[in-house]
Amino acid sequence: MQNHSNQSSNVFSQHFTNPSCVSGLSNAAYKLLQELAQTSRRDLVYLCIGTDRATGDCLGPLAGNKLSLLLPSAHIFGTLEQPLHALNLESTLDSIYRSYSHPLLIAIDAGLGKSDRVGFLTMSRGSLSPGLALKKQLPPVGDINIVGTVNVSGFSEHLILQNTRLFIVYKMAEAAARALFSAHHRHCINRRERNYSKTISVETH
């Protein structure tokens, strides 16, 4: 859970109801994937952070569920059934780094912010800090991150999260998952084409 504001490091930010939100988010994600994994084969690992115990904090698990259906063979951590949260985040990260060689981490989390930012999905290059809005000390995670601002920040974040509309969180999670599915698919096709071109080049020399 982030305490999020619009920052200059953001590469894309748009309200989930905007008709171009999914395509814009997908294009931004694809460009970052190409940039960060262009010269090496890196396993894409999705960290869908949050818990279904609070409506406002279930954006990650909802996105994880949707991604698991769209990308059944992808490396996805954090679903409604098996959420990725404060109690298991560090051990999960340890396991990921033991299991995958130089993984490229895409982190998804809910955030709180200003009232005019509620409903915005924001993608940035770099890590996010899970639990920041709830004053929890957790390691920063992600090479790419998506934060969905689900409600306004205030003095009682736990109460705010409990009183966040599920519809908004669900639709934001759906948009994020669709965008990442498209970016993932395009990235994998591009990688296969590059590998094929390299093979042909070697065979002809």
Backbone as JSON, one array per atom type, in Angstrom:
{
  "sequence": "MQNHSNQSSNVFSQHFTNPSCVSGLSNAAYKLLQELAQTSRRDLVYLCIGTDRATGDCLGPLAGNKLSLLLPSAHIFGTLEQPLHALNLESTLDSIYRSYSHPLLIAIDAGLGKSDRVGFLTMSRGSLSPGLALKKQLPPVGDINIVGTVNVSGFSEHLILQNTRLFIVYKMAEAAARALFSAHHRHCINRRERNYSKTISVETH",
  "N": [[0.83, -1.19, 0.0], [0.69, 2.07, -0.99], [1.6, 5.51, -0.3], [0.75, 7.7, -2.36], [1.79, 10.01, -4.89], [1.65, 12.21, -7.75], [4.48, 12.03, -9.68], [7.56, 13.17, -11.25], [9.01, 11.06, -12.22], [7.28, 9.23, -13.17], [6.16, 7.24, -15.87], [3.79, 6.85, -17.1], [0.43, 7.77, -16.54], [-2.94, 7.52, -15.87], [-6.53, 7.83, -15.67], [-8.6, 5.08, -14.77], [-11.02, 4.91, -16.14], [-10.66, 6.13, -18.54], [-10.8, 5.71, -22.02], [-8.41, 5.11, -23.34], [-6.73, 4.1, -21.44], [-5.9, 1.39, -20.89], [-4.5, 0.65, -23.26], [-2.55, 2.66, -23.31], [-1.19, 2.19, -20.9], [-0.28, -0.37, -21.41], [1.45, 0.07, -23.62], [3.39, 1.67, -22.39], [4.39, -0.13, -20.49], [5.39, -2.13, -22.17], [7.47, -0.77, -23.52], [9.21, -0.3, -21.36], [9.81, -2.93, -20.63], [11.17, -3.78, -22.92], [13.34, -2.07, -22.81], [14.58, -2.72, -20.36], [15.11, -5.42, -20.55], [16.42, -5.89, -22.88], [19.03, -6.62, -23.69], [19.57, -8.96, -22.37], [18.38, -12.16, -21.31], [15.82, -12.1, -19.23], [13.86, -13.37, -16.63], [10.45, -12.66, -16.4], [8.77, -11.54, -13.62], [5.91, -11.24, -11.72], [4.76, -9.29, -9.11], [2.15, -9.11, -7.15], [0.91, -7.2, -4.94], [-0.69, -7.1, -1.75], [-3.75, -7.55, 0.18], [-6.72, -9.49, 0.71], [-8.14, -8.85, 2.92], [-8.77, -6.26, 3.33], [-10.73, -4.07, 1.54], [-9.7, -1.9, 0.03], [-7.07, -2.62, -0.26], [-6.84, -4.75, -1.93], [-6.22, -4.6, -4.58], [-3.82, -5.54, -5.78], [-3.92, -8.47, -5.34], [-6.32, -8.99, -6.78], [-5.58, -8.2, -9.37], [-3.55, -10.06, -9.7], [-5.02, -12.47, -9.74], [-6.47, -12.13, -12.15], [-4.36, -11.9, -14.0], [-3.24, -14.44, -13.72], [-5.11, -16.0, -14.99], [-5.0, -14.97, -17.58], [-2.32, -15.28, -18.24], [-1.3, -18.1, -17.8], [1.12, -19.52, -17.63], [2.96, -17.77, -16.66], [5.18, -16.18, -14.24], [3.78, -15.5, -11.39], [3.12, -13.89, -8.41], [1.03, -13.53, -5.72], [-2.21, -13.58, -5.24], [-5.82, -13.77, -4.82], [-6.26, -16.14, -3.48], [-3.71, -16.85, -2.57], [-2.29, -14.48, -1.18], [0.17, -11.83, -1.45], [1.88, -10.24, 0.92], [2.65, -8.15, 3.8], [3.59, -10.03, 5.68], [4.72, -12.14, 4.29], [6.28, -11.17, 2.25], [9.12, -10.63, 2.23], [10.26, -13.22, 2.51], [9.25, -14.38, 0.21], [10.49, -12.86, -1.79], [13.15, -13.62, -1.31], [12.99, -16.31, -2.07], [12.34, -16.01, -4.78], [14.67, -14.8, -5.83], [16.43, -16.87, -5.46], [15.42, -18.74, -7.17], [15.18, -17.73, -9.77], [17.15, -16.45, -12.44], [18.54, -13.36, -12.4], [15.97, -11.87, -12.26], [13.29, -9.9, -13.69], [11.4, -7.7, -12.1], [8.01, -6.93, -11.81], [6.01, -4.91, -10.1], [2.87, -4.57, -8.46], [0.6, -2.55, -6.79], [-1.73, -1.16, -4.42], [-2.62, 2.27, -3.7], [-2.79, 5.29, -1.71], [-3.88, 8.67, -2.06], [-4.15, 12.09, -3.24], [-7.44, 13.54, -3.57], [-8.13, 14.14, -6.22], [-6.66, 12.3, -7.6], [-7.63, 9.8, -7.26], [-8.48, 6.71, -8.63], [-6.63, 6.7, -10.62], [-4.2, 4.96, -12.52], [-0.84, 4.44, -12.26], [2.25, 4.14, -13.78], [5.66, 3.48, -13.18], [9.21, 3.58, -13.6], [11.39, 1.58, -11.73], [11.46, 0.91, -8.16], [8.79, 0.27, -5.76], [7.47, 1.08, -2.49], [6.16, -1.08, -0.46], [3.52, -1.0, 1.96], [3.96, 1.56, 2.85], [2.02, 3.58, 3.24], [0.77, 2.62, 5.46], [2.62, 2.8, 7.38], [4.52, 0.73, 7.52], [7.57, -1.07, 7.63], [9.04, -2.23, 4.97], [10.93, -3.96, 2.42], [11.9, -2.11, -0.53], [10.5, -2.88, -3.72], [10.64, -4.14, -7.08], [11.4, -3.58, -10.54], [9.93, -2.35, -12.35], [6.95, -0.6, -11.69], [3.45, -0.53, -10.88], [1.04, 1.54, -9.58], [-2.11, 1.8, -8.2], [-4.25, 4.32, -7.37], [-6.47, 4.13, -4.94], [-8.0, 5.41, -3.04], [-8.41, 8.33, -0.9], [-5.71, 9.75, 0.96], [-5.3, 9.95, 4.52], [-5.92, 10.46, 8.05], [-6.54, 8.04, 9.17], [-5.67, 5.42, 7.83], [-6.19, 2.65, 7.8], [-8.96, 2.51, 8.29], [-9.87, 3.9, 6.07], [-9.11, 2.17, 4.01], [-10.76, 0.0, 4.55], [-13.17, 1.06, 3.84], [-13.26, 1.48, 1.14], [-14.46, 1.52, -2.19], [-15.28, -1.52, -3.71], [-15.85, -1.88, -6.4], [-14.39, 0.11, -7.8], [-11.75, -0.65, -7.19], [-11.71, -3.22, -8.3], [-12.15, -2.74, -11.07], [-9.9, -1.21, -11.67], [-7.87, -3.06, -11.16], [-8.48, -4.95, -13.1], [-8.0, -3.45, -15.45], [-5.23, -2.97, -15.19], [-4.23, -5.6, -15.29], [-5.02, -6.45, -17.86], [-3.53, -4.68, -19.42], [-0.89, -5.41, -18.75], [-0.88, -8.05, -19.61], [-1.06, -7.72, -22.4], [1.34, -6.29, -22.9], [3.24, -8.15, -21.99], [2.8, -10.28, -23.75], [3.49, -9.11, -26.25], [6.16, -8.5, -25.73], [7.29, -11.06, -25.39], [6.9, -12.16, -27.95], [8.5, -10.43, -29.46], [11.0, -11.04, -28.34], [11.31, -13.71, -29.1], [11.46, -13.37, -31.86], [13.83, -11.89, -32.08], [15.68, -13.75, -31.13], [15.39, -15.71, -33.08], [16.29, -14.33, -35.33], [18.96, -13.97, -34.64], [19.81, -16.61, -34.67], [19.5, -17.29, -37.38], [21.32, -15.5, -38.45], [23.76, -16.46, -37.44], [23.85, -18.96, -38.68], [24.17, -18.29, -41.33], [26.67, -17.28, -41.56]],
  "CA": [[0.0, 0.0, 0.0], [1.5, 3.26, -1.17], [1.09, 6.86, -0.11], [1.23, 8.0, -3.7], [1.55, 11.3, -5.52], [2.1, 12.27, -9.14], [5.88, 12.4, -9.66], [8.15, 13.34, -12.57], [9.59, 9.8, -12.65], [6.24, 8.42, -13.75], [6.2, 7.15, -17.33], [2.41, 6.86, -17.58], [-0.58, 7.9, -15.49], [-4.24, 7.83, -16.46], [-7.68, 7.3, -14.93], [-9.0, 3.77, -15.32], [-12.2, 5.04, -17.0], [-10.26, 6.69, -19.83], [-10.79, 4.63, -23.02], [-7.05, 4.77, -23.77], [-5.92, 3.75, -20.28], [-5.28, 0.07, -21.03], [-3.51, 0.68, -24.34], [-1.44, 3.52, -22.89], [-0.44, 1.48, -19.86], [0.38, -1.48, -22.08], [2.57, 0.6, -24.4], [4.43, 2.1, -21.45], [4.99, -1.34, -19.92], [6.16, -2.8, -23.23], [8.71, -0.01, -23.73], [10.1, -0.55, -20.23], [10.28, -4.31, -20.73], [12.17, -3.82, -23.98], [14.52, -1.34, -22.35], [15.25, -3.37, -19.23], [15.46, -6.81, -20.86], [16.79, -5.93, -24.3], [20.32, -7.27, -23.95], [19.71, -10.21, -21.62], [17.13, -12.89, -21.09], [15.44, -11.99, -17.82], [12.53, -13.9, -16.33], [9.49, -11.66, -15.93], [8.11, -11.98, -12.4], [4.9, -10.27, -11.31], [4.5, -9.23, -7.67], [0.84, -8.47, -6.99], [0.99, -7.01, -3.49], [-1.9, -6.67, -1.06], [-4.51, -8.56, 0.91], [-8.18, -9.4, 0.54], [-8.75, -8.53, 4.2], [-9.21, -4.86, 3.25], [-11.16, -3.82, 0.17], [-8.8, -0.99, -0.66], [-5.73, -3.19, -0.42], [-6.9, -6.0, -2.7], [-5.94, -4.35, -6.0], [-2.78, -6.47, -6.21], [-4.43, -9.83, -5.47], [-7.3, -9.05, -7.88], [-4.8, -8.18, -10.61], [-2.87, -11.35, -9.77], [-6.0, -13.46, -10.19], [-6.75, -11.92, -13.58], [-3.14, -12.23, -14.74], [-3.07, -15.89, -13.69], [-6.0, -16.54, -16.02], [-4.54, -14.52, -18.89], [-0.95, -15.77, -18.45], [-1.19, -19.24, -16.87], [2.49, -20.03, -17.5], [3.83, -16.7, -16.18], [5.59, -16.23, -12.83], [2.91, -14.53, -10.73], [3.04, -14.05, -6.96], [0.02, -12.66, -5.14], [-3.57, -13.76, -5.74], [-6.78, -13.79, -3.72], [-6.07, -17.38, -2.72], [-2.38, -16.8, -1.94], [-1.86, -13.08, -1.28], [1.55, -11.43, -1.16], [1.66, -9.13, 1.85], [3.75, -7.79, 4.72], [4.1, -11.17, 6.43], [5.46, -13.11, 3.47], [6.95, -10.5, 1.13], [10.57, -10.81, 2.25], [10.58, -14.62, 2.23], [8.94, -14.63, -1.2], [11.58, -12.26, -2.56], [14.32, -14.5, -1.17], [12.74, -17.49, -2.89], [12.41, -15.6, -6.19], [16.07, -14.58, -6.22], [17.08, -18.18, -5.5], [14.83, -19.57, -8.22], [15.28, -17.13, -11.1], [18.4, -15.76, -12.73], [18.39, -11.94, -12.75], [14.56, -11.64, -12.61], [12.78, -8.55, -13.89], [10.24, -7.67, -11.21], [6.94, -5.97, -12.07], [5.24, -4.85, -8.86], [1.56, -3.92, -8.53], [0.13, -2.29, -5.43], [-2.7, -0.08, -4.25], [-2.06, 3.46, -3.06], [-3.66, 6.38, -1.29], [-3.35, 9.94, -2.56], [-5.07, 13.22, -3.25], [-8.77, 13.18, -4.06], [-8.19, 14.23, -7.68], [-5.87, 11.21, -8.18], [-8.31, 8.52, -7.04], [-8.86, 6.07, -9.89], [-5.51, 6.73, -11.56], [-3.17, 3.92, -12.57], [0.43, 5.11, -12.55], [3.39, 3.25, -13.98], [6.96, 4.12, -13.02], [10.39, 2.72, -13.62], [11.99, 1.52, -10.41], [10.77, 0.16, -7.11], [7.81, 0.9, -4.87], [7.67, 0.74, -1.08], [4.92, -1.64, 0.09], [3.23, -0.71, 3.36], [4.35, 2.91, 3.2], [0.87, 4.33, 3.74], [0.39, 2.07, 6.77], [3.81, 2.96, 8.25], [5.21, -0.54, 7.67], [8.93, -1.08, 7.1], [9.23, -3.36, 4.07], [11.93, -3.63, 1.4], [11.39, -1.65, -1.82], [10.47, -3.98, -4.69], [10.25, -3.87, -8.45], [12.14, -2.84, -11.56], [8.81, -1.59, -12.9], [5.84, -0.69, -10.75], [2.15, 0.09, -11.15], [0.3, 1.88, -8.37], [-3.48, 2.27, -8.41], [-4.71, 5.15, -6.25], [-7.82, 3.63, -4.7], [-8.75, 6.27, -2.12], [-7.66, 9.49, -0.43], [-4.91, 9.55, 2.16], [-5.85, 10.68, 5.65], [-5.36, 10.16, 9.36], [-6.85, 6.66, 9.55], [-5.57, 4.68, 6.58], [-6.87, 1.35, 7.93], [-10.4, 2.73, 8.12], [-10.07, 4.29, 4.68], [-9.01, 0.96, 3.19], [-11.95, -0.82, 4.8], [-14.34, 1.73, 3.27], [-13.0, 1.75, -0.27], [-15.41, 0.81, -3.06], [-14.73, -2.68, -4.39], [-16.01, -1.71, -7.85], [-13.26, 0.88, -8.31], [-10.55, -1.48, -7.07], [-11.83, -4.32, -9.26], [-11.98, -2.23, -12.43], [-8.5, -0.81, -11.81], [-7.09, -4.3, -11.24], [-8.76, -5.52, -14.42], [-7.29, -2.65, -16.45], [-3.79, -3.22, -15.03], [-3.95, -6.96, -15.75], [-5.16, -6.48, -19.32], [-2.39, -3.95, -19.98], [0.32, -6.21, -18.56], [-1.0, -9.21, -20.49], [-0.72, -7.28, -23.76], [2.77, -5.96, -22.93], [3.96, -9.42, -21.82], [2.66, -11.03, -25.0], [4.29, -8.42, -27.27], [7.57, -8.64, -25.36], [7.72, -12.44, -25.66], [6.98, -12.3, -29.4], [9.69, -9.69, -29.89], [12.18, -11.78, -27.91], [11.44, -14.89, -29.96], [11.9, -12.92, -33.18], [15.24, -11.53, -31.97], [16.45, -14.99, -31.01], [15.35, -16.37, -34.39], [17.16, -13.56, -36.22], [20.34, -14.28, -34.25], [20.09, -17.97, -35.13], [19.66, -17.22, -38.84], [22.57, -14.77, -38.72], [24.87, -17.37, -37.15], [23.86, -20.03, -39.67], [24.55, -17.78, -42.65], [28.05, -16.77, -41.53]],
  "C": [[0.87, 1.25, 0.0], [0.79, 4.52, -0.68], [1.58, 7.62, -1.32], [0.87, 9.4, -4.14], [2.09, 11.27, -6.94], [3.53, 12.81, -9.19], [6.44, 12.44, -11.07], [8.74, 12.04, -13.11], [8.55, 8.87, -13.28], [6.37, 8.4, -15.27], [4.8, 7.13, -17.92], [1.47, 6.98, -16.39], [-1.9, 8.32, -16.11], [-5.35, 7.2, -15.63], [-8.19, 6.03, -15.59], [-10.2, 3.85, -16.24], [-11.87, 5.62, -18.37], [-10.17, 5.56, -20.85], [-9.38, 4.21, -23.45], [-6.15, 4.33, -22.62], [-5.19, 2.42, -20.48], [-4.2, 0.07, -22.1], [-2.31, 1.53, -23.97], [-0.56, 2.85, -21.86], [0.34, 0.32, -20.47], [1.6, -1.01, -22.88], [3.72, 1.03, -23.5], [5.15, 0.9, -20.85], [5.87, -2.05, -20.94], [7.5, -2.09, -23.47], [9.71, -0.25, -22.6], [10.65, -1.97, -20.26], [11.37, -4.44, -21.79], [13.47, -3.16, -23.53], [15.3, -2.11, -21.3], [15.69, -4.8, -19.54], [15.94, -6.98, -22.29], [18.04, -6.75, -24.56], [20.52, -8.58, -23.2], [18.35, -10.86, -21.44], [16.82, -12.86, -19.6], [14.04, -12.56, -17.65], [11.64, -12.78, -15.81], [8.74, -12.24, -14.73], [7.17, -10.88, -11.92], [4.63, -10.4, -9.81], [3.23, -8.42, -7.44], [0.55, -8.34, -5.49], [-0.33, -6.53, -2.9], [-2.58, -7.82, -0.36], [-6.0, -8.38, 0.67], [-8.89, -9.12, 1.85], [-9.23, -7.08, 4.27], [-9.53, -4.55, 1.8], [-10.17, -2.96, -0.6], [-7.44, -1.56, -0.95], [-5.73, -4.46, -1.27], [-6.68, -5.78, -4.2], [-4.91, -5.34, -6.53], [-3.28, -7.89, -6.38], [-5.47, -9.99, -6.59], [-6.59, -9.06, -9.23], [-4.06, -9.5, -10.8], [-3.79, -12.46, -10.24], [-6.25, -13.37, -11.69], [-5.55, -12.3, -14.43], [-2.92, -13.74, -14.81], [-3.94, -16.58, -14.72], [-5.49, -16.2, -17.42], [-3.17, -15.1, -19.25], [-0.68, -16.95, -17.53], [0.22, -19.78, -16.69], [3.46, -18.97, -16.97], [4.15, -16.88, -14.69], [4.85, -15.13, -12.07], [2.81, -14.86, -9.25], [2.05, -13.02, -6.42], [-1.32, -12.8, -5.83], [-4.52, -13.69, -4.55], [-6.59, -15.02, -2.85], [-4.76, -17.37, -1.94], [-1.82, -15.38, -2.04], [-0.4, -12.88, -0.9], [1.48, -10.15, -0.34], [2.84, -8.97, 2.8], [4.38, -9.01, 5.39], [4.93, -12.13, 5.6], [6.25, -12.48, 2.33], [8.45, -10.8, 1.1], [10.97, -12.25, 1.94], [10.3, -14.98, 0.78], [10.02, -14.05, -2.1], [12.84, -13.11, -2.49], [14.19, -15.73, -2.06], [12.85, -17.17, -4.38], [13.86, -15.46, -6.64], [16.88, -15.88, -6.21], [16.65, -18.99, -6.72], [15.05, -19.04, -9.64], [16.59, -16.36, -11.25], [18.11, -14.33, -13.19], [16.94, -11.62, -13.15], [14.25, -10.17, -12.81], [11.44, -8.48, -13.15], [9.27, -6.56, -11.6], [6.01, -5.99, -10.86], [3.94, -4.07, -9.06], [1.04, -3.75, -7.12], [-0.92, -1.19, -5.45], [-2.03, 1.09, -3.55], [-3.15, 4.41, -2.61], [-3.04, 7.69, -1.76], [-4.36, 11.05, -2.46], [-6.38, 12.83, -3.91], [-8.86, 13.21, -5.58], [-7.36, 13.15, -8.38], [-6.52, 9.85, -7.98], [-8.8, 7.97, -8.38], [-7.75, 6.05, -10.91], [-4.61, 5.51, -11.39], [-1.88, 4.58, -13.04], [1.56, 4.1, -12.66], [4.68, 4.05, -13.87], [8.06, 3.09, -13.2], [11.02, 2.76, -12.24], [11.09, 0.83, -9.41], [9.68, 0.98, -6.43], [8.07, 0.41, -3.45], [6.37, 0.23, -0.48], [4.75, -1.26, 1.56], [3.53, 0.71, 3.78], [3.2, 3.7, 3.82], [0.45, 3.88, 5.13], [1.57, 2.06, 7.73], [4.52, 1.64, 8.52], [6.58, -0.48, 6.99], [9.14, -2.36, 6.28], [10.24, -2.97, 2.99], [11.28, -3.09, 0.13], [11.49, -2.78, -2.84], [10.11, -3.46, -6.08], [11.29, -3.16, -9.29], [11.18, -1.92, -12.31], [7.7, -1.67, -11.88], [4.6, 0.0, -11.28], [1.46, 0.32, -9.81], [-1.08, 2.39, -8.77], [-3.94, 3.05, -7.19], [-6.19, 4.86, -6.01], [-8.65, 4.53, -3.8], [-7.84, 7.42, -1.68], [-6.86, 9.13, 0.82], [-5.48, 10.41, 3.29], [-5.22, 10.24, 6.95], [-5.59, 8.71, 9.79], [-6.87, 5.78, 8.3], [-6.27, 3.32, 6.64], [-8.37, 1.49, 7.71], [-10.72, 3.1, 6.68], [-10.06, 3.06, 3.77], [-10.23, 0.07, 3.34], [-13.19, -0.24, 4.14], [-14.11, 2.19, 1.83], [-13.94, 0.92, -1.14], [-14.73, -0.33, -3.82], [-14.8, -2.51, -5.9], [-14.81, -0.98, -8.45], [-11.99, 0.04, -8.3], [-10.56, -2.59, -8.12], [-11.55, -3.85, -10.68], [-10.53, -1.79, -12.68], [-7.6, -2.04, -11.95], [-7.26, -4.96, -12.61], [-7.99, -4.78, -15.51], [-5.78, -2.91, -16.39], [-3.42, -4.59, -15.58], [-4.02, -7.06, -17.27], [-3.96, -5.8, -19.99], [-1.12, -4.78, -19.88], [0.29, -7.47, -19.43], [-0.56, -8.84, -21.91], [0.78, -7.0, -23.88], [3.62, -7.22, -22.85], [3.96, -10.2, -23.13], [3.54, -10.42, -26.1], [5.79, -8.59, -27.0], [8.08, -10.04, -25.69], [7.84, -12.7, -27.16], [8.24, -11.63, -29.93], [10.97, -10.44, -29.53], [12.4, -13.02, -28.77], [11.96, -14.5, -31.35], [13.37, -12.53, -33.17], [16.12, -12.77, -31.91], [16.51, -15.73, -32.35], [16.29, -15.67, -35.37], [18.63, -13.84, -35.92], [20.74, -15.65, -34.76], [20.35, -17.99, -36.63], [20.98, -16.55, -39.19], [23.78, -15.66, -38.5], [24.98, -18.44, -38.23], [24.35, -19.57, -41.03], [25.97, -17.24, -42.7], [29.05, -17.91, -41.27]]
}
